[in-house]
Amino acid sequence: AGAARAVRDALDAVGGSGSPAGSALWYVAGLQMSIRDWALRDGWNGKRVEKSEAKGILVAALGVLARYYGYERAPRPRRETSMHA
């Protein structure tokens, strides 16, 4: 029950199982379907998506999950540029 709840919470964090990100995570990360197969066979809502678009959806979903679980990197301080020649 705890694992099922954790999966539901993770999918909810990316927009739910019916969202593009949720679908990508479920099939690619969860069921180990290739990105290509997910994009061509299932895609989002049963509609095919381009392979490059599918990659972007998955990367975005993983980024949201990283933040959700507290793994987001701290932003790098900006380097000030000098105008001195």
A tleap script that builds the chain and sets N, CA, C and O, in Angstrom:
source leaprc.protein.ff14SB
mol = sequence {
  NALA GLY ALA ALA ARG ALA VAL ARG ASP ALA
  LEU ASP ALA VAL GLY GLY SER GLY SER PRO
  ALA GLY SER ALA LEU TRP TYR VAL ALA GLY
  LEU GLN MET SER ILE ARG ASP TRP ALA LEU
  ARG ASP GLY TRP ASN GLY LYS ARG VAL GLU
  LYS SER GLU ALA LYS GLY ILE LEU VAL ALA
  ALA LEU GLY VAL LEU ALA ARG TYR TYR GLY
  TYR GLU ARG ALA PRO ARG PRO ARG ARG GLU
  THR SER MET HIE CALA
}
set mol.1.N position { 0.826 -1.191 0.000 }
set mol.1.CA position { 0.000 0.000 0.000 }
set mol.1.C position { 0.869 1.254 0.000 }
set mol.1.O position { 0.546 2.234 -0.671 }
set mol.2.N position { 1.967 1.227 0.747 }
set mol.2.CA position { 2.859 2.382 0.809 }
set mol.2.C position { 3.517 2.680 -0.517 }
set mol.2.O position { 3.650 3.841 -0.903 }
set mol.3.N position { 3.934 1.627 -1.223 }
set mol.3.CA position { 4.587 1.815 -2.524 }
set mol.3.C position { 3.595 2.352 -3.547 }
set mol.3.O position { 3.931 3.231 -4.340 }
set mol.4.N position { 2.381 1.828 -3.529 }
set mol.4.CA position { 1.358 2.289 -4.469 }
set mol.4.C position { 1.053 3.766 -4.230 }
set mol.4.O position { 0.865 4.530 -5.177 }
set mol.5.N position { 1.007 4.155 -2.977 }
set mol.5.CA position { 0.748 5.558 -2.635 }
set mol.5.C position { 1.892 6.452 -3.110 }
set mol.5.O position { 1.663 7.552 -3.613 }
set mol.6.N position { 3.127 5.969 -2.945 }
set mol.6.CA position { 4.299 6.738 -3.385 }
set mol.6.C position { 4.274 6.940 -4.897 }
set mol.6.O position { 4.624 8.014 -5.386 }
set mol.7.N position { 3.860 5.911 -5.638 }
set mol.7.CA position { 3.767 6.022 -7.100 }
set mol.7.C position { 2.683 7.022 -7.472 }
set mol.7.O position { 2.892 7.874 -8.336 }
set mol.8.N position { 1.526 6.925 -6.826 }
set mol.8.CA position { 0.438 7.882 -7.097 }
set mol.8.C position { 0.875 9.309 -6.802 }
set mol.8.O position { 0.597 10.223 -7.578 }
set mol.9.N position { 1.559 9.497 -5.677 }
set mol.9.CA position { 2.028 10.837 -5.315 }
set mol.9.C position { 3.026 11.374 -6.339 }
set mol.9.O position { 2.979 12.550 -6.701 }
set mol.10.N position { 3.931 10.506 -6.805 }
set mol.10.CA position { 4.920 10.926 -7.808 }
set mol.10.C position { 4.230 11.307 -9.111 }
set mol.10.O position { 4.570 12.323 -9.717 }
set mol.11.N position { 3.267 10.505 -9.545 }
set mol.11.CA position { 2.544 10.823 -10.775 }
set mol.11.C position { 1.733 12.104 -10.610 }
set mol.11.O position { 1.651 12.914 -11.534 }
set mol.12.N position { 1.137 12.288 -9.441 }
set mol.12.CA position { 0.394 13.527 -9.184 }
set mol.12.C position { 1.311 14.741 -9.237 }
set mol.12.O position { 0.899 15.814 -9.679 }
set mol.13.N position { 2.547 14.577 -8.791 }
set mol.13.CA position { 3.508 15.687 -8.782 }
set mol.13.C position { 3.826 16.183 -10.189 }
set mol.13.O position { 4.203 17.341 -10.366 }
set mol.14.N position { 3.676 15.315 -11.192 }
set mol.14.CA position { 3.972 15.712 -12.575 }
set mol.14.C position { 2.703 15.963 -13.389 }
set mol.14.O position { 2.768 16.129 -14.607 }
set mol.15.N position { 1.551 15.991 -12.719 }
set mol.15.CA position { 0.315 16.307 -13.426 }
set mol.15.C position { -0.683 15.177 -13.510 }
set mol.15.O position { -1.725 15.319 -14.149 }
set mol.16.N position { -0.385 14.061 -12.881 }
set mol.16.CA position { -1.304 12.927 -12.889 }
set mol.16.C position { -0.987 11.929 -13.983 }
set mol.16.O position { -0.229 12.216 -14.909 }
set mol.17.N position { -1.577 10.755 -13.861 }
set mol.17.CA position { -1.275 9.680 -14.812 }
set mol.17.C position { -1.787 9.981 -16.214 }
set mol.17.O position { -1.299 9.397 -17.182 }
set mol.18.N position { -2.758 10.875 -16.343 }
set mol.18.CA position { -3.284 11.224 -17.654 }
set mol.18.C position { -2.531 12.335 -18.359 }
set mol.18.O position { -2.829 12.661 -19.508 }
set mol.19.N position { -1.555 12.917 -17.676 }
set mol.19.CA position { -0.764 13.991 -18.282 }
set mol.19.C position { 0.343 13.398 -19.151 }
set mol.19.O position { 0.689 12.227 -18.991 }
set mol.20.N position { 0.900 14.185 -20.065 }
set mol.20.CA position { 2.014 13.670 -20.874 }
set mol.20.C position { 3.174 13.191 -19.999 }
set mol.20.O position { 3.746 12.131 -20.251 }
set mol.21.N position { 3.518 13.971 -18.973 }
set mol.21.CA position { 4.636 13.603 -18.103 }
set mol.21.C position { 4.317 12.343 -17.308 }
set mol.21.O position { 5.165 11.462 -17.171 }
set mol.22.N position { 3.107 12.255 -16.789 }
set mol.22.CA position { 2.706 11.073 -16.029 }
set mol.22.C position { 2.715 9.823 -16.881 }
set mol.22.O position { 3.157 8.764 -16.436 }
set mol.23.N position { 2.233 9.943 -18.097 }
set mol.23.CA position { 2.228 8.807 -19.017 }
set mol.23.C position { 3.647 8.365 -19.348 }
set mol.23.O position { 3.948 7.171 -19.340 }
set mol.24.N position { 4.511 9.321 -19.637 }
set mol.24.CA position { 5.908 8.989 -19.952 }
set mol.24.C position { 6.579 8.293 -18.781 }
set mol.24.O position { 7.263 7.286 -18.962 }
set mol.25.N position { 6.386 8.824 -17.581 }
set mol.25.CA position { 7.004 8.198 -16.409 }
set mol.25.C position { 6.480 6.786 -16.189 }
set mol.25.O position { 7.252 5.870 -15.905 }
set mol.26.N position { 5.179 6.611 -16.318 }
set mol.26.CA position { 4.588 5.297 -16.078 }
set mol.26.C position { 5.140 4.256 -17.052 }
set mol.26.O position { 5.588 3.185 -16.641 }
set mol.27.N position { 5.103 4.581 -18.339 }
set mol.27.CA position { 5.502 3.593 -19.337 }
set mol.27.C position { 7.012 3.458 -19.494 }
set mol.27.O position { 7.524 2.344 -19.603 }
set mol.28.N position { 7.727 4.573 -19.507 }
set mol.28.CA position { 9.174 4.521 -19.770 }
set mol.28.C position { 9.948 4.176 -18.502 }
set mol.28.O position { 10.740 3.234 -18.494 }
set mol.29.N position { 9.723 4.933 -17.436 }
set mol.29.CA position { 10.470 4.675 -16.198 }
set mol.29.C position { 9.889 3.492 -15.430 }
set mol.29.O position { 10.633 2.670 -14.895 }
set mol.30.N position { 8.571 3.407 -15.374 }
set mol.30.CA position { 7.937 2.353 -14.582 }
set mol.30.C position { 7.904 0.995 -15.248 }
set mol.30.O position { 8.272 -0.010 -14.641 }
set mol.31.N position { 7.463 0.963 -16.500 }
set mol.31.CA position { 7.323 -0.315 -17.208 }
set mol.31.C position { 8.501 -0.616 -18.126 }
set mol.31.O position { 8.506 -1.636 -18.816 }
set mol.32.N position { 9.491 0.258 -18.139 }
set mol.32.CA position { 10.722 0.099 -18.915 }
set mol.32.C position { 10.488 -0.024 -20.423 }
set mol.32.O position { 11.227 -0.720 -21.120 }
set mol.33.N position { 9.459 0.656 -20.914 }
set mol.33.CA position { 9.229 0.738 -22.353 }
set mol.33.C position { 10.223 1.756 -22.905 }
set mol.33.O position { 10.535 2.737 -22.229 }
set mol.34.N position { 10.715 1.546 -24.093 }
set mol.34.CA position { 11.643 2.524 -24.665 }
set mol.34.C position { 10.885 3.817 -24.985 }
set mol.34.O position { 9.673 3.806 -25.202 }
set mol.35.N position { 11.614 4.909 -25.010 }
set mol.35.CA position { 10.994 6.194 -25.362 }
set mol.35.C position { 10.389 6.096 -26.755 }
set mol.35.O position { 9.282 6.576 -27.000 }
set mol.36.N position { 11.117 5.477 -27.650 }
set mol.36.CA position { 10.633 5.324 -29.031 }
set mol.36.C position { 9.311 4.565 -29.063 }
set mol.36.O position { 8.358 4.992 -29.716 }
set mol.37.N position { 9.257 3.432 -28.351 }
set mol.37.CA position { 8.026 2.644 -28.343 }
set mol.37.C position { 6.871 3.411 -27.703 }
set mol.37.O position { 5.743 3.369 -28.193 }
set mol.38.N position { 7.160 4.111 -26.608 }
set mol.38.CA position { 6.100 4.893 -25.974 }
set mol.38.C position { 5.590 5.965 -26.930 }
set mol.38.O position { 4.383 6.174 -27.054 }
set mol.39.N position { 6.515 6.642 -27.603 }
set mol.39.CA position { 6.138 7.727 -28.514 }
set mol.39.C position { 5.310 7.210 -29.686 }
set mol.39.O position { 4.325 7.836 -30.078 }
set mol.40.N position { 5.707 6.070 -30.245 }
set mol.40.CA position { 5.033 5.558 -31.435 }
set mol.40.C position { 3.767 4.764 -31.125 }
set mol.40.O position { 2.776 4.874 -31.847 }
set mol.41.N position { 3.791 3.976 -30.072 }
set mol.41.CA position { 2.652 3.099 -29.786 }
set mol.41.C position { 1.597 3.766 -28.923 }
set mol.41.O position { 0.417 3.799 -29.274 }
set mol.42.N position { 2.035 4.296 -27.790 }
set mol.42.CA position { 1.077 4.823 -26.829 }
set mol.42.C position { 1.049 6.338 -26.808 }
set mol.42.O position { -0.013 6.956 -26.878 }
set mol.43.N position { 2.226 6.927 -26.711 }
set mol.43.CA position { 2.284 8.378 -26.654 }
set mol.43.C position { 1.438 8.917 -25.528 }
set mol.43.O position { 1.267 8.270 -24.495 }
set mol.44.N position { 0.917 10.092 -25.732 }
set mol.44.CA position { 0.086 10.711 -24.712 }
set mol.44.C position { -1.371 10.599 -25.119 }
set mol.44.O position { -1.749 11.011 -26.216 }
set mol.45.N position { -2.185 10.046 -24.242 }
set mol.45.CA position { -3.614 9.867 -24.507 }
set mol.45.C position { -3.868 9.021 -25.749 }
set mol.45.O position { -4.854 9.224 -26.457 }
set mol.46.N position { -2.972 8.071 -26.006 }
set mol.46.CA position { -3.122 7.201 -27.159 }
set mol.46.C position { -2.734 7.839 -28.479 }
set mol.46.O position { -2.914 7.230 -29.534 }
set mol.47.N position { -2.206 9.048 -28.442 }
set mol.47.CA position { -1.795 9.743 -29.668 }
set mol.47.C position { -0.283 9.700 -29.780 }
set mol.47.O position { 0.430 9.961 -28.812 }
set mol.48.N position { 0.192 9.375 -30.948 }
set mol.48.CA position { 1.634 9.347 -31.179 }
set mol.48.C position { 2.239 10.723 -30.966 }
set mol.48.O position { 1.606 11.750 -31.210 }
set mol.49.N position { 3.488 10.714 -30.504 }
set mol.49.CA position { 4.247 11.959 -30.401 }
set mol.49.C position { 5.593 11.729 -31.065 }
set mol.49.O position { 6.058 10.593 -31.166 }
set mol.50.N position { 6.210 12.794 -31.512 }
set mol.50.CA position { 7.533 12.684 -32.119 }
set mol.50.C position { 8.535 12.231 -31.060 }
set mol.50.O position { 8.395 12.541 -29.877 }
set mol.51.N position { 9.552 11.490 -31.513 }
set mol.51.CA position { 10.545 10.965 -30.583 }
set mol.51.C position { 11.236 12.087 -29.803 }
set mol.51.O position { 11.446 11.962 -28.596 }
set mol.52.N position { 11.587 13.172 -30.477 }
set mol.52.CA position { 12.255 14.282 -29.783 }
set mol.52.C position { 11.320 14.925 -28.762 }
set mol.52.O position { 11.760 15.339 -27.689 }
set mol.53.N position { 10.050 15.007 -29.087 }
set mol.53.CA position { 9.066 15.549 -28.150 }
set mol.53.C position { 8.917 14.617 -26.945 }
set mol.53.O position { 8.809 15.072 -25.806 }
set mol.54.N position { 8.913 13.315 -27.208 }
set mol.54.CA position { 8.807 12.329 -26.128 }
set mol.54.C position { 9.991 12.438 -25.174 }
set mol.54.O position { 9.826 12.347 -23.958 }
set mol.55.N position { 11.180 12.632 -25.727 }
set mol.55.CA position { 12.369 12.804 -24.876 }
set mol.55.C position { 12.218 14.038 -24.000 }
set mol.55.O position { 12.525 13.998 -22.808 }
set mol.56.N position { 11.751 15.121 -24.579 }
set mol.56.CA position { 11.565 16.350 -23.824 }
set mol.56.C position { 10.543 16.189 -22.708 }
set mol.56.O position { 10.730 16.701 -21.604 }
set mol.57.N position { 9.468 15.478 -23.002 }
set mol.57.CA position { 8.440 15.223 -21.987 }
set mol.57.C position { 9.038 14.443 -20.824 }
set mol.57.O position { 8.800 14.770 -19.661 }
set mol.58.N position { 9.818 13.407 -21.142 }
set mol.58.CA position { 10.415 12.585 -20.089 }
set mol.58.C position { 11.433 13.372 -19.272 }
set mol.58.O position { 11.446 13.281 -18.045 }
set mol.59.N position { 12.280 14.137 -19.937 }
set mol.59.CA position { 13.287 14.934 -19.221 }
set mol.59.C position { 12.603 15.950 -18.304 }
set mol.59.O position { 13.023 16.143 -17.163 }
set mol.60.N position { 11.560 16.591 -18.802 }
set mol.60.CA position { 10.832 17.555 -17.969 }
set mol.60.C position { 10.200 16.865 -16.763 }
set mol.60.O position { 10.249 17.386 -15.649 }
set mol.61.N position { 9.609 15.699 -16.986 }
set mol.61.CA position { 8.992 14.949 -15.888 }
set mol.61.C position { 10.025 14.565 -14.839 }
set mol.61.O position { 9.764 14.664 -13.640 }
set mol.62.N position { 11.186 14.131 -15.284 }
set mol.62.CA position { 12.244 13.761 -14.342 }
set mol.62.C position { 12.738 14.981 -13.565 }
set mol.62.O position { 13.069 14.878 -12.384 }
set mol.63.N position { 12.786 16.125 -14.225 }
set mol.63.CA position { 13.176 17.351 -13.539 }
set mol.63.C position { 12.183 17.740 -12.456 }
set mol.63.O position { 12.572 18.160 -11.367 }
set mol.64.N position { 10.904 17.598 -12.759 }
set mol.64.CA position { 9.872 17.895 -11.761 }
set mol.64.C position { 9.985 16.926 -10.587 }
set mol.64.O position { 9.869 17.330 -9.430 }
set mol.65.N position { 10.213 15.648 -10.885 }
set mol.65.CA position { 10.367 14.665 -9.807 }
set mol.65.C position { 11.586 14.955 -8.950 }
set mol.65.O position { 11.539 14.806 -7.729 }
set mol.66.N position { 12.670 15.367 -9.576 }
set mol.66.CA position { 13.879 15.698 -8.813 }
set mol.66.C position { 13.572 16.810 -7.817 }
set mol.66.O position { 13.989 16.754 -6.660 }
set mol.67.N position { 12.851 17.803 -8.269 }
set mol.67.CA position { 12.477 18.900 -7.369 }
set mol.67.C position { 11.513 18.405 -6.291 }
set mol.67.O position { 11.654 18.763 -5.122 }
set mol.68.N position { 10.549 17.595 -6.672 }
set mol.68.CA position { 9.560 17.051 -5.736 }
set mol.68.C position { 10.236 16.272 -4.606 }
set mol.68.O position { 9.837 16.375 -3.446 }
set mol.69.N position { 11.254 15.501 -4.952 }
set mol.69.CA position { 11.953 14.694 -3.952 }
set mol.69.C position { 13.130 15.421 -3.305 }
set mol.69.O position { 13.845 14.834 -2.492 }
set mol.70.N position { 13.339 16.680 -3.653 }
set mol.70.CA position { 14.369 17.476 -3.006 }
set mol.70.C position { 15.764 17.299 -3.564 }
set mol.70.O position { 16.742 17.614 -2.886 }
set mol.71.N position { 15.882 16.797 -4.794 }
set mol.71.CA position { 17.197 16.584 -5.390 }
set mol.71.C position { 17.625 17.700 -6.322 }
set mol.71.O position { 18.652 17.584 -6.991 }
set mol.72.N position { 16.865 18.769 -6.377 }
set mol.72.CA position { 17.214 19.859 -7.280 }
set mol.72.C position { 18.507 20.507 -6.817 }
set mol.72.O position { 18.703 20.755 -5.627 }
set mol.73.N position { 19.366 20.772 -7.752 }
set mol.73.CA position { 20.628 21.449 -7.435 }
set mol.73.C position { 20.366 22.895 -7.067 }
set mol.73.O position { 19.446 23.534 -7.579 }
set mol.74.N position { 21.188 23.386 -6.178 }
set mol.74.CA position { 21.104 24.807 -5.836 }
set mol.74.C position { 21.579 25.608 -7.038 }
set mol.74.O position { 22.529 25.205 -7.710 }
set mol.75.N position { 20.941 26.728 -7.319 }
set mol.75.CA position { 21.380 27.534 -8.463 }
set mol.75.C position { 22.811 28.025 -8.264 }
set mol.75.O position { 23.223 28.362 -7.154 }
set mol.76.N position { 23.544 28.056 -9.346 }
set mol.76.CA position { 24.926 28.535 -9.294 }
set mol.76.C position { 24.919 30.047 -9.192 }
set mol.76.O position { 24.134 30.719 -9.861 }
set mol.77.N position { 25.792 30.577 -8.356 }
set mol.77.CA position { 25.864 32.045 -8.276 }
set mol.77.C position { 26.335 32.618 -9.604 }
set mol.77.O position { 27.209 32.055 -10.265 }
set mol.78.N position { 25.755 33.726 -9.978 }
set mol.78.CA position { 26.152 34.373 -11.239 }
set mol.78.C position { 27.500 35.033 -11.073 }
set mol.78.O position { 27.788 35.664 -10.056 }
set mol.79.N position { 28.308 34.874 -12.084 }
set mol.79.CA position { 29.612 35.547 -12.084 }
set mol.79.C position { 29.421 36.951 -12.606 }
set mol.79.O position { 28.797 37.172 -13.644 }
set mol.80.N position { 29.956 37.872 -11.884 }
set mol.80.CA position { 29.856 39.255 -12.340 }
set mol.80.C position { 30.934 39.493 -13.375 }
set mol.80.O position { 32.086 39.094 -13.203 }
set mol.81.N position { 30.544 40.142 -14.438 }
set mol.81.CA position { 31.519 40.452 -15.482 }
set mol.81.C position { 32.003 41.875 -15.307 }
set mol.81.O position { 31.238 42.781 -14.977 }
set mol.82.N position { 33.245 42.039 -15.527 }
set mol.82.CA position { 33.864 43.351 -15.377 }
set mol.82.C position { 33.915 44.030 -16.735 }
set mol.82.O position { 34.163 43.382 -17.753 }
set mol.83.N position { 33.687 45.304 -16.748 }
set mol.83.CA position { 33.742 46.063 -17.994 }
set mol.83.C position { 35.105 46.726 -18.164 }
set mol.83.O position { 35.283 47.556 -19.056 }
set mol.84.N position { 36.070 46.366 -17.313 }
set mol.84.CA position { 37.407 46.955 -17.389 }
set mol.84.C position { 38.207 46.280 -18.485 }
set mol.84.O position { 38.170 45.059 -18.642 }
set mol.85.N position { 38.930 47.095 -19.242 }
set mol.85.CA position { 39.751 46.547 -20.319 }
set mol.85.C position { 41.201 46.571 -19.944 }
set mol.85.O position { 42.049 46.146 -20.729 }
savepdb mol mol.pdb
quit
